[in-house]
Amino acid sequence: MTDGTITKVELGTDGPEVGVQGLGCMGMSFAYGPADAGTSRATLERALDLGVTLYDTADAYGAGENERFLAPFFRAHRDEVVIATKFALSIPPEDPTRRIIRNDPPYIRQAVEASLERLGVEVIDLYYMHRRDVNVPIEETVATMAELVREGKVKHLGLSEVTADELRAAHAVHPIAAVQSEWSLFSRDIEAKVVPAARELGVALVPYSPLGRGFLTGSFVHADKELTAGDFRRQQPRFTGGNAAANAALLEPVRTVAEAHGATLGQIALAWAQQRAAVHGLPVVPIPGTRKPERVAENAAATRIVLTEDQLALLEPIAGQVAGDRYADMAFTSAGRE
Ligand SMILES: NC(=O)c1ccc[n+]([C@@H]2O[C@H](COP(=O)([O-])OP(=O)(O)OC[C@H]3O[C@@H](n4cnc5c(N)ncnc54)[C@H](OP(=O)(O)O)[C@@H]3O)[C@@H](O)[C@H]2O)c1
């Protein structure tokens, strides 16, 4: 870190070495309202300058649009970046507004070829199963993913929104480098079972939405009133109705800790996520999403903030008091299967 860049960490046993914080690229094409392409491109370059090397996308982000948007950046920096993408959220031909979960081998084969083509690369560094289709045994899904590794299309495997049992079953078929799940001051369900299983198996944790989709930065309260039409957060239970104001009040201790560090609320949320590594004894690489160069610098700087035991204790009760589910439709998460 002496040159001003962030430190590096191995992403799971035998996983790739990456900067200890990654960059979530979803918002550059999808979910969070209009994005300026030039500013997003500048964000990608700034991130790389800061030592951020893990770039997170998915075929589902804008139906391939996000992968296509990132392709020129990835090609220009192929040896410096670790490309993570995902399959499983499929668009049914009869209704392009819907998503169905597909984990079957023919679908995976079709999805990986489409991602490779859109990304314009020969190999995907980290290929995640985005969501679990309970109708397909996970062993079958991971066996197909392992074939992709043997064929040189994919280097490392990851799983998103899985239970501890699913992780164990998958890891028995082929080593899993990383589990990606929501993990933040507001969302700590995975600490009960998934995190201990990952630690035991040598699997890294990649917390998604570590800023609580921006809510933990204090930049908005009532999503339905403050965010633009089409923003996905306008439908989310935590940011709407009475829940929004109640949850905003939970940020008070975050503000207290931020003042003590001369930091922003978002930096404290990220420092907390990063410090899960020391608390739980496993590699943790949060992937905050931003489309703004100055924010990527602010977020990367959070990797240098260490919270004291007293500060961690102050933040400890927050998650237990959050009002509302993580998603409007929790059927798309691992929650009901754990
Ligand atoms: N596996 C999964 O199912 C799954 C689900 C969701 C997300 N993800 C991945 O995880 C990544 C991160 O999650 P996320 O984007 O949902 O949520 P997040 O990282 O918690 O928050 C992103 C939001 O915070 C804002 N933000 C970022 N830095 C900020 C700062 N310093 N100050 C104020 N606001 C700031 C961003 O706005 P600006 O962009 O305008 O800066 C954006 O609206 C995604 O990009 C995606 O790659 C995966």
The ligand as an SDF file (V2000), in Angstrom:
LIG
                    3D

 48 52  0  0  0  0  0  0  0  0999 V2000
  -24.7690  -11.4740   -6.7830 N   0  0  0  0  0  0  0  0  0  0  0  0
  -25.8460  -10.7240   -6.7350 C   0  0  0  0  0  0  0  0  0  0  0  0
  -26.9810  -11.2110   -6.7110 O   0  0  0  0  0  0  0  0  0  0  0  0
  -25.7020   -9.2160   -6.7250 C   0  0  0  0  0  0  0  0  0  0  0  0
  -26.7810   -8.4020   -6.3570 C   0  0  0  0  0  0  0  0  0  0  0  0
  -26.5940   -7.0230   -6.3470 C   0  0  0  0  0  0  0  0  0  0  0  0
  -25.3520   -6.4740   -6.6920 C   0  0  0  0  0  0  0  0  0  0  0  0
  -24.3270   -7.3020   -7.0650 N   0  0  0  0  0  0  0  0  0  0  0  0
  -22.9890   -6.7720   -7.4260 C   0  0  0  0  0  0  0  0  0  0  0  0
  -22.5180   -6.0090   -6.3380 O   0  0  0  0  0  0  0  0  0  0  0  0
  -22.1490   -4.7120   -6.7700 C   0  0  0  0  0  0  0  0  0  0  0  0
  -22.3750   -3.7000   -5.6520 C   0  0  0  0  0  0  0  0  0  0  0  0
  -23.7040   -3.7340   -5.1750 O   0  0  0  0  0  0  0  0  0  0  0  0
  -24.7470   -2.5630   -5.4170 P   0  0  0  0  0  0  0  0  0  0  0  0
  -24.2800   -1.7140   -6.5270 O   0  0  0  0  0  0  0  0  0  0  0  0
  -26.0750   -3.1990   -5.4890 O   0  0  0  0  0  0  0  0  0  0  0  0
  -24.7730   -1.7690   -4.0540 O   0  0  0  0  0  0  0  0  0  0  0  0
  -23.7360   -0.9300   -3.1890 P   0  0  0  0  0  0  0  0  0  0  0  0
  -22.3590   -1.1510   -3.6570 O   0  0  0  0  0  0  0  0  0  0  0  0
  -24.0660   -1.2020   -1.7950 O   0  0  0  0  0  0  0  0  0  0  0  0
  -24.1930    0.5750   -3.4990 O   0  0  0  0  0  0  0  0  0  0  0  0
  -24.1720    1.1290   -4.7680 C   0  0  0  0  0  0  0  0  0  0  0  0
  -24.8370    2.4850   -4.7020 C   0  0  0  0  0  0  0  0  0  0  0  0
  -24.0980    3.3410   -3.8390 O   0  0  0  0  0  0  0  0  0  0  0  0
  -23.7350    4.5390   -4.4970 C   0  0  0  0  0  0  0  0  0  0  0  0
  -22.3730    4.8730   -4.0260 N   0  0  0  0  0  0  0  0  0  0  0  0
  -21.2380    4.1900   -4.2270 C   0  0  0  0  0  0  0  0  0  0  0  0
  -20.1940    4.7860   -3.6300 N   0  0  0  0  0  0  0  0  0  0  0  0
  -20.6920    5.8810   -3.0150 C   0  0  0  0  0  0  0  0  0  0  0  0
  -20.1180    6.9110   -2.2340 C   0  0  0  0  0  0  0  0  0  0  0  0
  -18.8150    6.9090   -1.9540 N   0  0  0  0  0  0  0  0  0  0  0  0
  -20.9320    7.9010   -1.7800 N   0  0  0  0  0  0  0  0  0  0  0  0
  -22.2630    7.9010   -2.0560 C   0  0  0  0  0  0  0  0  0  0  0  0
  -22.8640    6.9540   -2.7920 N   0  0  0  0  0  0  0  0  0  0  0  0
  -22.0770    5.9570   -3.2710 C   0  0  0  0  0  0  0  0  0  0  0  0
  -23.7900    4.2160   -5.9740 C   0  0  0  0  0  0  0  0  0  0  0  0
  -24.1190    5.3430   -6.7330 O   0  0  0  0  0  0  0  0  0  0  0  0
  -23.2230    5.8380   -7.9840 P   0  0  0  0  0  0  0  0  0  0  0  0
  -23.0810    4.6580   -8.8940 O   0  0  0  0  0  0  0  0  0  0  0  0
  -24.0380    6.9080   -8.5800 O   0  0  0  0  0  0  0  0  0  0  0  0
  -21.9370    6.2820   -7.4020 O   0  0  0  0  0  0  0  0  0  0  0  0
  -24.9200    3.1850   -6.0330 C   0  0  0  0  0  0  0  0  0  0  0  0
  -26.1640    3.8370   -6.1210 O   0  0  0  0  0  0  0  0  0  0  0  0
  -23.0060   -4.4830   -8.0100 C   0  0  0  0  0  0  0  0  0  0  0  0
  -22.4620   -3.4900   -8.8440 O   0  0  0  0  0  0  0  0  0  0  0  0
  -23.0060   -5.8530   -8.6460 C   0  0  0  0  0  0  0  0  0  0  0  0
  -21.8240   -6.0440   -9.4050 O   0  0  0  0  0  0  0  0  0  0  0  0
  -24.4900   -8.6570   -7.0670 C   0  0  0  0  0  0  0  0  0  0  0  0
  1  2  1  0
  2  3  2  0
  2  4  1  0
  4  5  1  0
  4 48  2  0
  5  6  2  0
  6  7  1  0
  7  8  2  0
  8  9  1  0
  8 48  1  0
  9 10  1  0
  9 46  1  0
 10 11  1  0
 11 12  1  0
 11 44  1  0
 12 13  1  0
 13 14  1  0
 14 15  2  0
 14 16  1  0
 14 17  1  0
 17 18  1  0
 18 19  2  0
 18 20  1  0
 18 21  1  0
 21 22  1  0
 22 23  1  0
 23 24  1  0
 23 42  1  0
 24 25  1  0
 25 26  1  0
 25 36  1  0
 26 27  1  0
 26 35  1  0
 27 28  2  0
 28 29  1  0
 29 30  1  0
 29 35  2  0
 30 31  1  0
 30 32  2  0
 32 33  1  0
 33 34  2  0
 34 35  1  0
 36 37  1  0
 36 42  1  0
 37 38  1  0
 38 39  2  0
 38 40  1  0
 38 41  1  0
 42 43  1  0
 44 45  1  0
 44 46  1  0
 46 47  1  0
M  CHG  2   8   1  16  -1
M  END
$$$$
